[in-house]
Amino acid sequence: MTNIVKLEFLALKSSGDNYMPWTANIKRHLKSMGVIEAINENNTLDDHNRTKADVFIHKHIDEILQLEYFNHDNPSVLWKELKSRFDHQRDSLLPAAKAEWNSLRFQDFKKVNDYTSTILNICSRLEYCGQIMSEADKLEKNLLYFSCIKHNFATTITVA
C-alpha cells in the first residue's frame, strides 16, 4: 500500500540510512507543534498532545517500520526503540568521515562550490558524531592545500 499522505520530509528508511537527518527533522517539527516533550521519558503531556506526536512520528517512518512498531502508542517508547536500533551509526560514521576529511583535496574538484559543499557535508557528519570542526580547522585545510601548491610551483620553477 502506497503512502498517499504528503510528508513534510523523507520518512525513516527501514535500513536506517537517513536516521541522522530524520531525527533532526522530527525534533524540529515536534517542537514547532509544541509537543517536543513527547519523546522524553516521564513527560507530562496530556493524551491529545502525546497522540499528536505519536501519529506524526509513525507517519514519518517506513511502512515496514510502521508494521513493526504499530503497537507502540507512546512516542517516548517508540523514540527510544528507534534510537537503540539506529543510533549506533555514529560509531560507524566517525571513522569514515575522518578518513574523508584527511583525504579531501581541493584539486579533486572542478568547482569551488563542489569542494565547499563536500567540506560542509563532512563537517556536519563529524559534528553529528561529536567532533566539531572549527573555522580554524577548515581554514587550515585550505591553507595546507595552497601551501603545497606554492611549494610545488616553486620547486618546478627552480628545477626548470
C-alpha positions in Angstrom: 0.0 0.0 0.0 1.5 3.3 -1.0 1.6 6.1 1.4 -0.5 8.8 -0.3 -0.2 11.4 2.5 2.2 14.2 1.7 5.2 14.0 4.1 7.0 17.1 5.4 10.3 15.3 4.9 11.6 11.8 3.9 10.4 9.0 6.1 12.9 7.0 8.2 14.0 4.1 6.0 13.9 0.6 7.4 17.7 0.4 6.8 18.2 3.5 9.0 20.3 5.1 6.3 18.7 8.5 6.9 18.4 8.3 10.7 20.6 11.3 11.3 18.6 13.9 9.3 15.3 12.2 10.2 15.9 12.7 13.9 16.7 16.4 13.3 13.6 16.9 11.2 11.3 15.1 13.7 12.7 17.2 16.6 12.2 20.4 14.7 8.6 19.5 13.7 7.6 18.3 17.1 9.0 21.5 18.6 7.0 23.6 16.1 3.9 21.6 17.0 4.6 22.2 20.7 4.9 18.5 21.6 8.7 18.0 21.6 8.4 16.8 25.2 6.6 13.7 24.0 9.8 12.0 23.1 11.2 12.4 26.6 10.6 9.7 29.2 8.2 10.7 32.0 6.8 13.6 30.1 3.8 15.4 31.4 1.9 15.9 28.2 -1.8 15.2 28.0 -3.1 12.3 25.9 -4.2 14.5 23.0 -0.7 16.0 22.5 1.0 12.7 23.1 -1.2 11.1 20.4 -0.4 14.0 18.1 3.3 13.4 18.4 2.8 9.6 18.1 0.8 10.0 14.8 3.4 12.4 13.4 6.3 10.0 14.2 4.5 7.0 12.8 3.6 8.9 9.7 7.3 9.6 9.1 8.7 6.0 9.3 8.9 3.5 6.5 5.9 1.2 6.0 8.0 -1.8 7.2 8.8 0.0 10.4 5.2 1.1 10.8 4.2 -2.6 10.8 6.9 -3.5 13.2 6.1 -0.7 15.7 2.4 -0.4 15.2 1.8 -1.5 18.8 3.8 1.4 20.2 1.4 4.2 21.0 3.7 6.1 23.4 6.0 8.3 21.4 8.8 8.3 24.0 8.9 4.4 23.9 8.9 4.5 20.1 11.7 7.1 20.1 13.7 5.0 22.5 13.3 1.9 20.4 14.3 3.6 17.2 17.2 5.2 18.9 18.5 1.9 20.2 18.1 0.3 16.8 19.7 3.0 14.6 21.8 5.4 16.8 24.8 3.2 16.5 25.6 4.9 13.2 27.7 7.5 15.0 30.2 4.8 15.7 30.5 3.8 12.0 30.2 7.3 10.6 33.1 8.8 12.5 36.0 6.8 11.0 34.6 7.2 7.5 34.1 11.0 8.0 37.6 11.3 9.4 39.1 9.4 6.5 37.2 11.6 4.0 38.4 14.7 5.8 42.0 13.5 5.7 41.9 12.6 2.0 40.0 15.7 0.9 41.9 17.6 -1.7 40.9 20.8 -3.5 42.4 19.6 -6.8 39.9 16.7 -6.9 37.1 19.1 -7.6 36.2 21.0 -10.8 34.3 23.7 -9.0 34.9 25.6 -5.7 31.2 25.1 -4.9 31.6 21.3 -5.0 34.6 21.5 -2.7 32.8 23.7 -0.3 29.7 21.6 -0.3 31.8 18.5 0.4 33.6 20.2 3.3 30.3 21.2 4.8 28.9 17.7 4.4 31.9 16.1 6.1 31.8 18.7 8.9 28.1 18.1 9.5 28.8 14.3 9.8 31.7 14.9 12.1 29.6 17.3 14.2 26.9 14.6 14.4 29.5 12.2 15.8 30.6 14.7 18.4 33.7 16.2 16.6 33.2 19.8 15.8 35.4 21.2 13.1 36.2 24.9 13.9 36.6 27.6 11.3 40.3 27.4 12.0 40.4 23.7 11.1 38.6 24.4 7.8 40.9 27.3 7.1 44.0 25.2 7.9 42.7 22.5 5.4 42.6 25.2 2.7 45.9 26.8 3.6 47.6 23.4 3.7 46.5 22.8 0.1 47.5 26.2 -1.1 50.9 26.0 0.6 51.5 22.6 -1.1 50.7 24.2 -4.5 53.1 27.1 -3.7 55.8 24.7 -2.7 55.3 22.5 -5.8 55.2 25.6 -8.1 58.4 27.0 -6.5 60.1 23.6 -7.0 59.0 23.5 -10.6 60.5 26.9 -11.3 63.8 26.2 -9.6 64.2 22.9 -11.4 63.4 24.3 -14.8 
